[in-house]
Amino acid sequence: MIIGVPKEIKPDENRVSLPPDKVEVLVSDGHKVLVESEAGQGSRFSNNNYLYGAGATIVSDPAEIYGAAEIIVKVKEPQPEEFNLIQSGQTIFTYLHLAAEPDLLNCMLEKNVTGVAYETVEDDKGRLVLLHPMSEIAGRLVSQVSARLLTNIESGVGKLLSGVPGSGNCEAFIIGGGTVGLNAAIALMGAGADVTVADINLDRIREIDTLTGGQVKTIYPTPAALTEKISSSEVVVGAVLVPGAKAPRIVTRDMVKDMMPGGVIIDVAIDQGGCVDDIKPTTHQNPTYIQNDVIHYAVTNMPGIVGHTASISLSNATLPYIRSIASNGVAKTISADHNLAKGVNTLCGQITHPALAESLSMAYEDPKEMLS
Ligand SMILES: NC(=O)c1ccc[n+]([C@@H]2O[C@H](COP(=O)([O-])OP(=O)(O)OC[C@H]3O[C@@H](n4cnc5c(N)ncnc54)[C@H](O)[C@@H]3O)[C@@H](O)[C@H]2O)c1
């Protein structure tokens, strides 16, 4: 099969869908991989790494990649400049977020594109296996980002997360103890903060207690408990997820007003709308704004600035699916793998993901029935 790897063109997006070592695996499987020139630049992979180490074919014009490849493997959803390049009947494997991208959805339906969305592929336990690696990264980035934002130079409270002997350290409070929450908790604890996690899932908070030997404190998020912890914490992190739905707005403006001046709120759940009342999305170029003397950070693609780590981590998870699709064909792979089938959002001009169809009040078709 011919596999296409275009350069990502979304602003501040440094990831590439396949690093050279993953391309090498696909080439040894007998496939041809077309990589756009400089696609790996932001992740620090050169054209030569792809050419000589991995056996890729470097192509300078993205139109040539879209024109020749049966499957396009990307990181972010195709941007409007790419819509014209997409071919009829092509397969696109990437983060799609189609509920929020009506123009892209129309384009994919009109062109009968098989759209397989990373964010809805599941494993047997219902875990979002291709969202997981980016949540790990976003969670770990929370510690680095908050350490910087707490400094005077960023109008922060002027404290080290760990403090030094005799000065006292910082309190960090994380709402949502899933993948982002646990990774943020461990990284913040490692940086010397006192960490508390709130989650409505009691099994999860028991698990966090066991995993961290009780070093990360856990609480149940009643409004009173949230108010108390938010007011005493230098760092507050929003990391809730209700799969398929907008994030619940559980941190109210009054709770934020109670925070200390120079405190930091990092709403990682911003890609699902955010869990802090009236939070606004920010970008890596302008990552923060100050409201009620509190620094708000709400970047929607946090892993985009650690392109190297994120590209390796994402492709570790996607490679088995790409190998399977490339070797068996997309229709056969979807029919045989019910977990991958959950990633199929569009097929033959139909919406094939129930939550997407419901959120847009459009008709749903079962992809496996369509293929049988
Ligand atoms: N901004 C970014 O760049 C970025 C990157 C990766 C992930 N994310 C987002 O981060 C969020 C969390 O992702 P995740 O992978 O950790 O999800 P997850 O499903 O692993 O964890 C979510 C947790 O939130 C808990 N929860 C749900 N409702 C709650 C409530 N009302 N109060 C307290 N806890 C509640 C759940 O029980 C669960 O443990 C998602 O919105 C995800 O899309 C953002």
Ligand as a Chemical Component Dictionary entry (heavy atoms), coordinates in Angstrom:
data_LIG
# 
_chem_comp.id                   LIG 
_chem_comp.type                 NON-POLYMER 
_chem_comp.pdbx_formal_charge   0 
_chem_comp.three_letter_code    LIG 
# 
loop_
_chem_comp_atom.comp_id 
_chem_comp_atom.atom_id 
_chem_comp_atom.alt_atom_id 
_chem_comp_atom.type_symbol 
_chem_comp_atom.charge 
_chem_comp_atom.model_Cartn_x 
_chem_comp_atom.model_Cartn_y 
_chem_comp_atom.model_Cartn_z 
_chem_comp_atom.pdbx_ordinal 
LIG N1  N1  N 0  -5.255  20.557 26.131 1  
LIG C1  C1  C 0  -4.605  19.536 25.602 2  
LIG O1  O1  O 0  -3.650  19.676 24.859 3  
LIG C2  C2  C 0  -5.039  18.133 25.960 4  
LIG C3  C3  C 0  -4.189  17.037 25.697 5  
LIG C4  C4  C 0  -4.616  15.752 26.086 6  
LIG C5  C5  C 0  -5.863  15.599 26.708 7  
LIG N2  N2  N 1  -6.657  16.690 26.924 8  
LIG C6  C6  C 0  -7.967  16.603 27.577 9  
LIG O2  O2  O 0  -7.815  16.399 28.973 10 
LIG C7  C7  C 0  -9.045  15.882 29.489 11 
LIG C8  C8  C 0  -8.764  14.689 30.383 12 
LIG O3  O3  O 0  -8.293  13.629 29.587 13 
LIG P1  P1  P 0  -7.933  12.206 30.212 14 
LIG O4  O4  O 0  -7.320  11.411 29.111 15 
LIG O5  O5  O -1 -7.222  12.375 31.504 16 
LIG O6  O6  O 0  -9.384  11.616 30.512 17 
LIG P2  P2  P 0  -9.718  10.363 31.468 18 
LIG O7  O7  O 0  -11.002 9.814  30.967 19 
LIG O8  O8  O 0  -8.541  9.472  31.582 20 
LIG O9  O9  O 0  -9.930  11.047 32.912 21 
LIG C9  C9  C 0  -10.990 11.923 33.184 22 
LIG C10 C10 C 0  -11.338 11.817 34.640 23 
LIG O10 O10 O 0  -12.297 12.848 34.947 24 
LIG C11 C11 C 0  -13.142 12.313 35.954 25 
LIG N3  N3  N 0  -14.341 13.135 36.068 26 
LIG C12 C12 C 0  -15.390 13.213 35.214 27 
LIG N4  N4  N 0  -16.290 14.103 35.680 28 
LIG C13 C13 C 0  -15.777 14.621 36.832 29 
LIG C14 C14 C 0  -16.229 15.581 37.766 30 
LIG N5  N5  N 0  -17.405 16.208 37.626 31 
LIG N6  N6  N 0  -15.440 15.863 38.828 32 
LIG C15 C15 C 0  -14.258 15.231 39.001 33 
LIG N7  N7  N 0  -13.785 14.283 38.146 34 
LIG C16 C16 C 0  -14.539 13.993 37.082 35 
LIG C17 C17 C 0  -13.386 10.883 35.486 36 
LIG O11 O11 O 0  -13.887 10.067 36.532 37 
LIG C18 C18 C 0  -11.994 10.477 35.003 38 
LIG O12 O12 O 0  -11.241 9.831  36.022 39 
LIG C19 C19 C 0  -9.877  15.548 28.232 40 
LIG O13 O13 O 0  -10.764 16.597 27.971 41 
LIG C20 C20 C 0  -8.852  15.457 27.142 42 
LIG O14 O14 O 0  -9.397  15.664 25.853 43 
LIG C21 C21 C 0  -6.265  17.936 26.550 44 
# 
loop_
_chem_comp_bond.comp_id 
_chem_comp_bond.atom_id_1 
_chem_comp_bond.atom_id_2 
_chem_comp_bond.value_order 
_chem_comp_bond.pdbx_ordinal 
LIG N1  C1  SING 1  
LIG C1  O1  DOUB 2  
LIG C1  C2  SING 3  
LIG C2  C3  SING 4  
LIG C2  C21 DOUB 5  
LIG C3  C4  DOUB 6  
LIG C4  C5  SING 7  
LIG C5  N2  DOUB 8  
LIG N2  C6  SING 9  
LIG N2  C21 SING 10 
LIG C6  O2  SING 11 
LIG C6  C20 SING 12 
LIG O2  C7  SING 13 
LIG C7  C8  SING 14 
LIG C7  C19 SING 15 
LIG C8  O3  SING 16 
LIG O3  P1  SING 17 
LIG P1  O4  DOUB 18 
LIG P1  O5  SING 19 
LIG P1  O6  SING 20 
LIG O6  P2  SING 21 
LIG P2  O7  DOUB 22 
LIG P2  O8  SING 23 
LIG P2  O9  SING 24 
LIG O9  C9  SING 25 
LIG C9  C10 SING 26 
LIG C10 O10 SING 27 
LIG C10 C18 SING 28 
LIG O10 C11 SING 29 
LIG C11 N3  SING 30 
LIG C11 C17 SING 31 
LIG N3  C12 SING 32 
LIG N3  C16 SING 33 
LIG C12 N4  DOUB 34 
LIG N4  C13 SING 35 
LIG C13 C14 SING 36 
LIG C13 C16 DOUB 37 
LIG C14 N5  SING 38 
LIG C14 N6  DOUB 39 
LIG N6  C15 SING 40 
LIG C15 N7  DOUB 41 
LIG N7  C16 SING 42 
LIG C17 O11 SING 43 
LIG C17 C18 SING 44 
LIG C18 O12 SING 45 
LIG C19 O13 SING 46 
LIG C19 C20 SING 47 
LIG C20 O14 SING 48 
# 
